[in-house]
Amino acid sequence: MAPDAEAGKSSTKRADPFAPLTSEMLAVGDGHEIYVESVGRADGVAAVYLHGGPGSGCQADHRRLFDPERFHAILFDQRGAGRSRPKGRSEDNTLAHLIADMERIREKFALERWIVVGGSWGATLALAYAQAHPDRVSGIVLRATFLGTRAEIEIAFTDVLARFYPDLGCDFLDVLPQAERGQPLAAYWRRILDPDPAVHGPAARGWADTERILSEHVPGRVRLDIASLNSSRALPATPFLEAHYFANDCFLKPNQLLEEAGRLAKIPGIIVQGRYDLLCPPATSHALNAAWHASEVRLVEGAGHTLYDPGVRDAVMKAIADLASAITR
C-alpha cells in the first residue's frame, strides 16, 4: 500500500480533500489484481462504492459522493475493469469472485461493517454481497436497481428500445446479420465475445452506443452511426464483461435477489430511482422495496438512468449522508 503523504493529517489540511489516502494494486488470486483506493478520513464512517457495468471502473468523481470530513470510503475497480489487471479478463471472474474480493478488501482495512453503495450493476453486486454477508453491512444505498435477470435486459433492449426509439431499434438489429436477428441479445453477446476483431468490434460499439442512448434522459443523439461501428475508433471496454456476465445470467439463480431479500431485513436502505430510467425502471425498485421492508424509494423526477442526469447525483449524496446519520444516531 502506498499511503498519501498527508494521510495522517486532517483532511481539511490536505490540498485536495478528495485525493486518495491510499491506493494499491491488490492481488486477489487467480491471476487477478484489482485497483483499490481509500478516501476521506481513516476514522470516518466506513463505506464502499461499487461501480457499474460490469466492467466500467471507478472514476475520480465517485469519490465526491462521500463527504471527506465524515466518511472513510473505499473504491475499487472490479476484476478485469478499470485499472485492474489483466484488463478485460473474464476467466475466474464471476459474482462469487467479486463478493469474495469485497470481503478481502473489508478485512484488509479492518472494517467490521460498512455502508455499501452501488448503482445499476453496482446495485446488483451490492444486493448480492449484502445477502451473502448481512452482518457486515450497516446500510445500503442503491441507484437504478438492477436485479441481474435476463428478463430485465431483454425488456430494455427489445421492448423498451422498440417502443421509445424505433429507429434506433432498427439500427441495433442492422448491426447483426439477418439470420441472427431473431435472438438479438444472444447474437450480440456471442459476437462481442468472439476473438476476431472484425466480429466483436462492430458488435461492441453498437451495444455500447445503444446502451448509452438508453441510459440518458436527454441523449445527445438517438441513432447509431453504422459506418463508424466498423471504423478503427477505440473499442469500449464495458461490453466485453457485460457480455460475459449477461450470457451467464450474472451468475445468479433465477430471481435470486428478490427471493432472498429477506436476508436484508435488518439492514436499512435507500433506493434512488430516476422516474424515466429505461434500463432499470421504477417498477424494479418498487418490487425490491416491497420485499425489503427496511428500504425506502426516492424518485428523482425528470431523470433517467445515469448518475449525471439532473438531480440524481445530489440525491445519491443525500441518501448516503442520511443513511450515515440514521446509522450513527
Secondary structure as the mmCIF struct_conf table of DSSP 4:
data_model
#
loop_
_struct_conf.conf_type_id
_struct_conf.id
_struct_conf.beg_label_comp_id
_struct_conf.beg_label_asym_id
_struct_conf.beg_label_seq_id
_struct_conf.end_label_comp_id
_struct_conf.end_label_asym_id
_struct_conf.end_label_seq_id
TURN_TY1_P TURN_TY1_P1 ALA A 5 GLY A 8
BEND BEND1 LYS A 9 LYS A 9
HELX_RH_3T_P HELX_RH_3T_P1 SER A 11 LYS A 13
BEND BEND2 ARG A 14 ALA A 15
TURN_TY1_P TURN_TY1_P2 PRO A 17 PHE A 18
BEND BEND3 ALA A 19 ALA A 19
BEND BEND4 LEU A 21 LEU A 21
STRN STRN1 THR A 22 GLY A 29
TURN_TY1_P TURN_TY1_P3 ASP A 30 GLY A 31
STRN STRN2 HIS A 32 GLY A 40
TURN_TY1_P TURN_TY1_P4 ALA A 42 ASP A 43
BEND BEND5 GLY A 44 GLY A 44
STRN STRN3 VAL A 45 LEU A 50
TURN_TY1_P TURN_TY1_P5 GLY A 53 SER A 56
HELX_RH_3T_P HELX_RH_3T_P2 ALA A 60 LEU A 65
BEND BEND6 PHE A 66 PHE A 66
TURN_TY1_P TURN_TY1_P6 PRO A 68 ARG A 70
STRN STRN4 PHE A 71 PHE A 76
HELX_LH_PP_P HELX_LH_PP_P1 ASP A 77 GLN A 78
TURN_TY1_P TURN_TY1_P7 ARG A 79 GLY A 80
BEND BEND7 ALA A 81 ALA A 81
TURN_TY1_P TURN_TY1_P8 GLY A 82 ARG A 83
STRN STRN5 ARG A 85 ARG A 85
BEND BEND8 PRO A 86 PRO A 86
TURN_TY1_P TURN_TY1_P9 LYS A 87 GLY A 88
TURN_TY1_P TURN_TY1_P10 GLU A 91 ASP A 92
BEND BEND9 THR A 94 THR A 94
HELX_RH_AL_P HELX_RH_AL_P1 LEU A 95 LYS A 108
TURN_TY1_P TURN_TY1_P11 PHE A 109 ALA A 110
BEND BEND10 GLU A 112 GLU A 112
STRN STRN6 TRP A 114 SER A 120
HELX_RH_AL_P HELX_RH_AL_P2 TRP A 121 ALA A 132
HELX_RH_3T_P HELX_RH_3T_P3 PRO A 134 ARG A 136
STRN STRN7 VAL A 137 THR A 145
HELX_RH_AL_P HELX_RH_AL_P3 ARG A 150 GLU A 154
HELX_RH_PI_P HELX_RH_PI_P1 ILE A 155 VAL A 160
HELX_RH_AL_P HELX_RH_AL_P4 LEU A 161 PHE A 164
HELX_RH_AL_P HELX_RH_AL_P5 PRO A 166 ASP A 174
TURN_TY1_P TURN_TY1_P12 VAL A 175 VAL A 175
BEND BEND11 LEU A 176 LEU A 176
HELX_RH_3T_P HELX_RH_3T_P4 GLN A 178 GLU A 180
TURN_TY1_P TURN_TY1_P13 ARG A 181 GLY A 182
BEND BEND12 GLN A 183 GLN A 183
HELX_RH_AL_P HELX_RH_AL_P6 PRO A 184 ILE A 192
TURN_TY1_P TURN_TY1_P14 LEU A 193 LEU A 193
BEND BEND13 PRO A 195 PRO A 195
HELX_RH_AL_P HELX_RH_AL_P7 PRO A 197 SER A 215
BEND BEND14 HIS A 217 VAL A 218
BEND BEND15 GLY A 220 GLY A 220
BEND BEND16 ARG A 223 ARG A 223
HELX_RH_AL_P HELX_RH_AL_P8 ILE A 226 LEU A 229
TURN_TY1_P TURN_TY1_P15 ASN A 230 ASN A 230
BEND BEND17 SER A 231 ARG A 233
HELX_LH_PP_P HELX_LH_PP_P2 ALA A 234 PRO A 236
BEND BEND18 ALA A 237 ALA A 237
HELX_RH_AL_P HELX_RH_AL_P9 THR A 238 ALA A 247
TURN_TY1_P TURN_TY1_P16 ASN A 248 ASN A 248
HELX_RH_3T_P HELX_RH_3T_P5 ASP A 249 PHE A 251
TURN_TY1_P TURN_TY1_P17 PRO A 254 ASN A 255
HELX_RH_AL_P HELX_RH_AL_P10 GLN A 256 GLU A 259
TURN_TY1_P TURN_TY1_P18 GLU A 260 GLU A 260
HELX_RH_3T_P HELX_RH_3T_P6 ALA A 261 LEU A 264
TURN_TY1_P TURN_TY1_P19 ALA A 265 LYS A 266
BEND BEND19 ILE A 267 ILE A 267
STRN STRN8 GLY A 269 GLY A 274
TURN_TY1_P TURN_TY1_P20 ARG A 275 TYR A 276
BEND BEND20 LEU A 278 CYS A 280
HELX_RH_AL_P HELX_RH_AL_P11 PRO A 282 ALA A 291
TURN_TY1_P TURN_TY1_P21 HIS A 293 ALA A 294
STRN STRN9 SER A 295 VAL A 300
TURN_TY1_P TURN_TY1_P22 GLU A 301 GLY A 302
BEND BEND21 HIS A 305 THR A 306
TURN_TY1_P TURN_TY1_P23 LEU A 307 TYR A 308
BEND BEND22 ASP A 309 ASP A 309
TURN_TY1_P TURN_TY1_P24 PRO A 310 GLY A 311
HELX_RH_AL_P HELX_RH_AL_P12 VAL A 312 THR A 328
#
